[in-house]
């Protein structure tokens, strides 16, 4: 999770208005209103909420009383309920626990997030709540909240990383950057370095605190070589470029970015399926060395099991493990791909067909989609199953619409359900059950059972013909191979017309 304090341009509490618009559009949901009087509640207008916040924020010394923060998680890693609980604890740690505030969940981006709106003027004293070093306080408050709620200790994590065995300062920088930290030269001491996370200093380390280990061969290195030699034969070593330009896009307008993007310095990473498998199975992280837009010239290997960083060439030559391609993918899209559950080759093939059609927003190569078994929480699974069942039940209704669900038929005639919001793919029958699945793949039988007995043959045949045509049009609209039952349906219609 990350937290961001948003700037306020006035004392008008526009954050309330902004979130109300999100709620009205269906992309926001009011999760909590806390410490408001009884006459201000979830049914109150946004004008009433803003007027109340203005009334208790009358302090001429405070020009911008609105407090507006966003807490975000990676994709759907935490639910809206989790984020609301996090927001409550965060506000307590920030000193806003007794202030009136509202929490609104947003679902209009890839990452679940909540907005928190309150006032910096104390409801009890009328004085300003101390907001000195607010961004630093926010980072510490969120870290404390995460530790209390989820058992994640950020300080312990950093100390563990600083205890890894390294042979150069460059290795230490790469190790920390790979885990979300950044090292900068301390402004007051040339022999000291500051460790930052999300722009906030976490720790200062001094030169004499860094211990270098230049030993090259040990028992663990032999094990690693054996692992690399085995897994390079099992998984793709094709390396592609991952480009992260989100920071640049956020600083300038879209028009200016399009004009300057070729000159912009963007973050570049290199990834492959082999790297992911080594990370997931053995805790071995491979990071490439590269300059600007040129292919990597070397790599380091971070072994989280032993807590040591190795120079790659001392284990296996880079060319023996990897094949570099000219293919690229946007960081945001790559993270999205990694969040999909891809349990088997059949599911991977279906996903590839989907992503390489007009319905998808981007195209990918097969080696960019890694087979994995991403676990989704039970709430996510239930929502996926409910949405798919609802889709199957209502797809014939022209007024029904659900852009999150797509039904795909593979070359073997098996149907799959794809939920793009929750990055989930599964065989359709597994989600809706055998009985409903049979109804879906045999609409003719289902329609026959629904026909009144007194219908004459002509009307019956006309209804059957229309049903078949609707079903064919639906299947054609899915990004699939040719329907293997299409020719059979045509033969049936010819026989009925004779």
C-alpha positions in Angstrom: 0.0 0.0 0.0 1.0 3.6 -0.6 -0.4 6.9 0.7 -0.5 10.3 -1.0 -1.5 13.6 0.6 -3.3 15.7 -2.1 -2.9 19.4 -2.2 -5.9 21.7 -1.7 -6.4 24.9 -3.7 -9.1 26.5 -1.5 -11.1 26.2 1.7 -14.2 25.0 -0.3 -13.7 21.3 0.5 -13.8 20.4 -3.1 -12.7 16.9 -2.1 -16.3 16.2 -1.0 -17.7 17.4 -4.3 -15.1 15.4 -6.3 -15.9 12.2 -4.5 -19.7 12.8 -4.7 -19.3 13.0 -8.5 -17.5 9.6 -8.4 -20.4 8.1 -6.4 -23.0 9.5 -8.8 -21.1 8.0 -11.8 -21.0 4.6 -10.1 -17.2 4.6 -9.9 -17.2 5.5 -6.2 -18.8 4.1 -3.0 -19.2 5.8 0.3 -17.7 3.4 2.9 -17.7 5.5 6.1 -18.8 8.8 7.6 -17.2 9.2 11.0 -17.6 11.8 13.8 -20.3 13.8 12.0 -23.4 14.9 13.9 -26.6 12.8 13.5 -28.1 15.3 11.0 -25.2 14.8 8.6 -25.3 11.2 7.3 -25.0 9.1 4.1 -28.3 10.5 2.9 -27.1 14.2 3.2 -26.3 16.2 0.1 -22.6 17.0 -0.6 -23.5 20.7 -0.1 -24.7 19.9 3.5 -21.5 17.9 4.2 -19.3 20.7 2.8 -21.2 23.4 4.7 -20.7 21.5 8.0 -17.0 21.1 7.4 -16.7 24.8 6.6 -18.6 25.7 9.7 -16.2 24.0 12.0 -13.2 25.1 10.1 -13.6 28.9 10.6 -10.1 30.0 11.5 -8.7 33.0 9.7 -5.1 31.8 10.1 -5.8 28.6 8.2 -6.3 29.3 4.4 -6.4 25.6 3.3 -8.2 23.6 6.0 -9.1 20.6 3.8 -7.2 17.3 4.5 -7.4 15.0 1.5 -5.5 11.7 1.3 -5.5 8.6 -1.0 -4.5 5.1 0.2 -3.9 2.7 -2.7 -3.1 -1.0 -3.0 -1.7 -3.0 -6.0 -4.6 -4.1 -8.2 -7.2 -5.8 -5.9 -4.6 -7.0 -3.4 -6.8 -5.4 -0.6 -10.6 -5.2 -0.7 -12.6 -2.0 -0.2 -13.3 -3.2 3.4 -9.6 -3.7 4.1 -8.8 -0.3 2.7 -11.6 1.3 4.9 -10.2 -0.4 8.0 -6.7 0.8 7.0 -8.0 4.4 6.5 -9.6 4.4 10.0 -6.3 3.3 11.7 -4.3 5.7 9.5 -6.5 8.6 10.6 -6.0 7.7 14.3 -2.2 7.6 13.8 -2.3 10.9 12.0 -4.1 12.6 14.8 -7.4 12.9 13.0 -9.2 10.1 14.7 -11.8 12.4 16.4 -12.2 14.6 13.4 -15.2 14.3 11.1 -14.1 12.5 7.9 -15.5 10.4 5.1 -13.9 7.5 3.3 -14.9 6.8 -0.4 -13.8 3.7 -2.3 -12.9 4.2 -6.0 -13.1 1.4 -8.6 -12.2 3.4 -11.7 -8.5 2.4 -12.0 -6.5 -0.8 -12.0 -5.6 -0.3 -8.3 -8.2 -0.4 -5.5 -8.0 2.9 -3.5 -9.9 5.1 -1.1 -10.1 8.8 -0.7 -10.2 10.4 2.8 -11.6 13.9 3.3 -11.5 15.8 6.6 -10.5 19.2 8.0 -7.2 20.3 9.5 -9.1 22.5 12.0 -9.7 20.6 15.3 -13.4 20.2 16.0 -12.7 20.4 19.7 -10.3 23.3 20.0 -10.8 25.3 16.7 -7.0 25.3 16.3 -5.0 23.8 13.5 -3.9 20.1 13.8 -0.1 20.0 13.5 0.7 19.2 9.9 4.5 19.7 10.1 6.3 17.1 8.0 2.9 15.8 7.0 4.2 13.6 4.2 6.7 12.0 6.5 4.1 11.5 9.2 1.7 9.9 6.6 4.3 7.4 5.5 5.1 6.5 9.1 1.4 6.3 10.0 0.7 4.0 7.1 3.6 1.8 8.0 2.4 1.5 11.6 -1.1 0.7 10.4 0.1 -2.0 8.0 2.2 -3.6 10.7 -0.7 -3.6 13.2 -3.3 -4.9 10.8 -1.3 -7.1 8.5 1.9 -7.9 10.4 4.2 -6.2 7.9 7.1 -4.4 9.5 8.8 -2.0 7.0 11.7 -1.2 9.4 12.5 -4.8 9.9 12.3 -5.4 6.2 14.8 -2.6 5.5 17.2 -3.8 8.2 17.1 -7.3 6.7 18.0 -5.9 3.2 20.9 -3.9 4.7 22.3 -7.1 6.2 22.7 -8.8 2.7 26.2 -9.7 1.7 27.4 -7.4 -1.2 30.7 -6.8 -3.0 30.0 -3.3 -4.4 28.0 -0.2 -3.5 26.2 -0.6 -6.9 24.9 -4.0 -5.8 23.4 -2.4 -2.6 21.7 0.3 -4.6 20.2 -2.3 -7.0 19.1 -4.5 -4.1 17.3 -1.6 -2.4 15.8 -0.2 -5.6 14.4 -3.6 -6.5 12.5 -3.6 -3.2 11.1 -0.1 -3.5 13.8 2.0 -1.9 16.2 4.6 -3.2 19.7 5.7 -2.1 20.8 9.3 -2.3 23.9 11.1 -1.1 23.4 12.8 2.3 23.5 16.6 1.9 25.4 17.2 5.2 27.9 14.3 5.2 29.7 13.0 2.1 30.4 9.7 3.9 26.7 9.1 4.5 23.8 7.9 2.4 20.0 8.4 2.8 17.6 5.6 2.2 14.2 6.8 0.9 10.9 5.3 0.2 8.1 7.1 -1.7 10.3 10.3 -1.4 10.5 10.0 2.4 13.8 9.3 4.2 13.7 6.0 6.1 17.3 5.8 7.4 20.8 7.2 7.1 23.7 4.8 6.7 27.3 5.6 7.0 30.3 4.3 5.0 31.7 2.3 7.9 28.4 0.5 8.4 28.6 -1.1 4.9 30.4 -4.4 5.0 31.6 -5.9 1.7 32.0 -9.6 1.1 34.2 -10.4 -1.9 34.1 -14.2 -1.6 33.2 -15.7 -5.0 32.7 -19.4 -4.5 30.6 -21.1 -1.8 28.3 -24.1 -1.5 25.2 -22.0 -2.2 26.7 -20.7 -5.5 27.1 -24.3 -6.7 23.5 -25.0 -5.9 22.4 -21.8 -7.8 24.4 -22.9 -10.9 22.7 -26.3 -10.8 19.2 -24.6 -10.5 20.0 -22.2 -13.4 21.2 -25.0 -15.6 18.0 -27.0 -15.0 15.4 -24.3 -15.2 16.8 -22.6 -18.4 15.7 -25.8 -20.2 12.1 -25.7 -18.7 11.1 -22.0 -19.1 11.5 -19.3 -21.7 14.6 -17.2 -21.5 13.4 -14.7 -24.1 13.9 -11.3 -22.6 11.7 -8.3 -23.4 11.8 -4.6 -22.3 9.3 -3.2 -19.8 8.9 0.5 -20.0 7.6 2.6 -17.1 6.8 6.2 -18.1 4.0 6.8 -15.6 5.9 9.4 -13.6 6.6 11.4 -16.8 3.0 11.2 -17.9 1.8 12.4 -14.5 4.0 15.6 -14.7 2.9 17.0 -18.1 -0.2 17.1 -20.2 -0.9 14.2 -22.6 -0.3 16.5 -25.7 3.1 17.6 -24.4 4.0 14.0 -23.5 3.3 12.8 -27.0 5.5 15.4 -28.4 8.4 14.8 -26.0 8.1 11.1 -25.1 11.0 10.1 -27.3 13.3 12.4 -25.4 11.9 11.5 -21.9 14.0 9.4 -19.6 11.8 6.5 -18.6 12.4 3.6 -16.2 13.4 0.4 -18.1 13.4 -3.1 -16.9 14.1 -6.4 -18.6 11.9 -9.5 -17.9 11.5 -13.1 -18.9 9.5 -16.1 -17.8 12.7 -17.8 -16.5 13.4 -14.8 -14.2 9.9 -15.1 -12.7 10.1 -18.8 -12.0 13.4 -18.4 -10.3 12.0 -15.6 -8.1 8.8 -17.5 -7.2 10.3 -20.9 -6.6 13.7 -20.2 -5.2 13.8 -16.6 -4.2 16.4 -15.9 -6.8 16.0 -12.4 -8.4 18.0 -11.6 -11.6 18.5 -7.9 -12.4 20.2 -6.7 -15.6 22.8 -3.9 -16.0 22.0 -1.7 -19.0 22.7 1.8 -20.2 19.8 3.9 -21.6 18.2 2.2 -24.5 20.9 -0.4 -25.2 20.7 -4.1 -24.5 22.0 -5.3 -21.1 25.7 -6.0 -20.8 25.6 -8.0 -17.6 23.5 -9.0 -14.6 23.5 -9.6 -10.8 21.7 -12.3 -9.0 20.0 -11.6 -5.6 19.6 -14.7 -3.5 17.0 -14.0 -0.9 17.4 -17.4 0.7 21.1 -16.9 1.7 20.9 -13.1 1.8 23.7 -12.6 -0.7 24.2 -10.7 -4.0 26.3 -12.4 -6.8 27.9 -11.0 -9.9 26.1 -13.0 -12.6 29.1 -13.8 -14.8 30.7 -15.6 -11.9 27.9 -18.1 -12.0 26.8 -18.5 -15.6 27.4 -16.3 -18.6 24.4 -14.2 -19.6 24.3 -15.6 -23.1 23.9 -19.1 -21.8 20.7 -18.2 -20.0 18.9 -15.5 -22.0 17.9 -14.5 -25.5 17.2 -10.7 -25.9 14.4 -9.6 -28.1 13.4 -6.2 -29.4 9.8 -6.5 -28.0 8.5 -4.0 -25.5 5.5 -3.7 -23.2 4.2 -0.9 -20.9 4.8 -1.4 -17.2 1.2 -1.0 -16.3 0.1 -3.7 -18.8 2.9 -6.0 -17.7 1.8 -5.8 -14.1 -1.8 -6.5 -15.2 -0.6 -9.6 -17.0 1.3 -10.9 -14.0 -1.9 -10.6 -11.9 -3.8 -13.0 -14.0 -4.2 -16.6 -12.9 -2.8 -18.8 -15.8 -3.1 -22.3 -14.4 -2.4 -24.3 -17.6 -1.4 -24.0 -21.3 -5.1 -24.0 -22.4 -5.9 -21.0 -20.3 -2.8 -19.2 -21.5 -3.8 -19.8 -25.1 -7.3 -18.4 -24.5 -5.9 -15.3 -22.8 -3.4 -14.8 -25.7 -6.3 -14.9 -28.2 -8.2 -12.4 -26.1 -5.4 -9.9 -25.7 -4.6 -10.0 -29.4 -8.0 -8.9 -30.6 -9.7 -5.6 -31.0 -11.6 -6.0 -27.7 -8.2 -5.8 -25.8 -6.4 -2.5 -25.5 -2.9 -4.0 -26.2 -1.2 -6.9 -27.9 1.3 -9.3 -26.4 3.7 -12.0 -27.5 3.3 -15.5 -26.0 6.5 -15.3 -24.0 5.2 -12.2 -22.2 2.4 -14.1 -20.6 3.7 -16.3 -17.8 1.9 -19.5 -16.7 1.2 -19.1 -13.0 -1.2 -20.0 -10.2 -2.1 -16.6 -8.7 -4.4 -17.1 -5.8 -7.5 -14.9 -5.5 -9.2 -14.4 -2.2 -12.6 -16.0 -1.6 -14.5 -12.6 -1.9 -13.0 -12.1 -5.4 -13.9 -15.6 -6.5 -17.5 -15.2 -5.3 -17.8 -11.9 -7.2 -16.4 -13.5 -10.4 -18.7 -16.5 -10.1 -21.8 -14.3 -9.5 -20.9 -12.0 -12.4 -20.4 -14.9 -14.8 -23.6 -16.6 -13.8 -25.5 -13.4 -14.2 -23.9 -12.9 -17.7 -24.8 -16.4 -18.8 -28.3 -15.9 -17.6 -28.9 -12.5 -19.3 -26.7 -12.5 -22.4 -29.7 -12.8 -24.7 -31.2 -9.6 -23.3 -30.1 -6.6 -25.5 -30.4 -4.2 -22.5 -28.0 -6.3 -20.4 -24.4 -5.1 -20.3 -21.4 -6.3 -18.4 -18.0 -5.4 -19.9 -16.1 -7.2 -17.3 -17.1 -10.7 -18.5 -16.2 -12.3 -21.8 -17.1 -15.9 -22.8 -14.5 -17.5 -25.1 -14.7 -20.9 -27.0 -11.3 -22.5 -27.7 -10.3 -24.7 -30.6 -11.4 -27.8 -28.8 -14.9 -26.5 -28.3 -14.5 -25.8 -24.6 -15.9 -22.6 -23.2 -13.9 -20.3 -20.8 -15.1 -17.3 -18.8 -12.7 -14.3 -18.5 -13.2 -11.6 -15.9 -11.1 -8.6 -16.9 -11.7 -6.6 -13.7 -10.4 -9.3 -11.4 -7.9 -10.7 -13.8 -9.4 -14.2 -13.6 -9.9 -17.0 -16.2 -11.6 -20.4 -15.7 -13.4 -23.1 -17.5 -17.1 -21.9 -17.7 -18.5 -25.1 -16.4 -16.4 -24.9 -13.2 -18.0 -21.5 -12.4 -21.6 -22.0 -13.3 -22.1 -25.8 -12.7 -22.9 -28.6 -15.1 -26.7 -28.0 -15.4 -26.4 -24.3 -16.3 -23.4 -25.1 -18.6 -25.6 -27.6 -20.6 -28.3 -24.9 -21.0 -25.8 -22.5 -22.3 -24.2 -24.7 -24.9 -27.6 -26.2 -26.0 -29.9 -23.2 -26.3 -32.1 -25.1 -28.8 -33.0 -27.7 -26.2 -33.6 -25.0 -23.6 -35.9 -23.1 -25.9 -37.8 -26.3 -26.9 -38.6 -26.9 -23.2 -39.9 -23.3 -22.9 -42.3 -23.5 -25.8 -46.1 -23.8 -25.1 -47.6 -27.1 -26.3 -50.3 -25.4 -28.5 -47.8 -23.6 -30.7 -48.0 -24.9 -34.3 -44.9 -26.3 -36.1 -44.3 -23.2 -38.2 -44.1 -20.9 -35.2 -41.9 -23.4 -33.4 -39.4 -23.7 -36.3 -39.3 -19.9 -36.6 -38.4 -19.5 -32.9 -35.8 -22.2 -33.1 -34.2 -20.6 -36.1 -34.0 -17.2 -34.4 -32.5 -18.7 -31.3 -29.8 -20.4 -33.3 -28.9 -17.3 -35.2 -28.7 -15.2 -31.9 -26.4 -17.9 -30.4 -24.2 -17.9 -33.5 -23.9 -14.1 -33.5 -22.9 -14.2 -29.9 -20.2 -16.8 -30.4 -18.8 -14.9 -33.5 -18.5 -11.8 -31.4 -16.0 -13.6 -29.1 -12.3 -13.6 -30.0 -12.2 -17.3 -30.8 -11.4 -19.8 -33.5 -14.2 -20.8 -35.9 -17.2 -22.4 -34.1 -16.9 -26.2 -34.8 -20.7 -26.5 -34.4 -21.5 -23.8 -37.0 -21.7 -26.2 -40.0 -24.0 -28.6 -38.1 -26.4 -25.7 -37.3 -26.6 -24.8 -41.0 -27.4 -28.4 -41.9 -30.2 -28.4 -39.4 -31.8 -25.3 -40.8 -31.6 -26.6 -44.4 -33.5 -29.8 -43.3 -36.2 -27.8 -41.5 -36.8 -25.6 -44.5 -37.4 -28.6 -46.9 
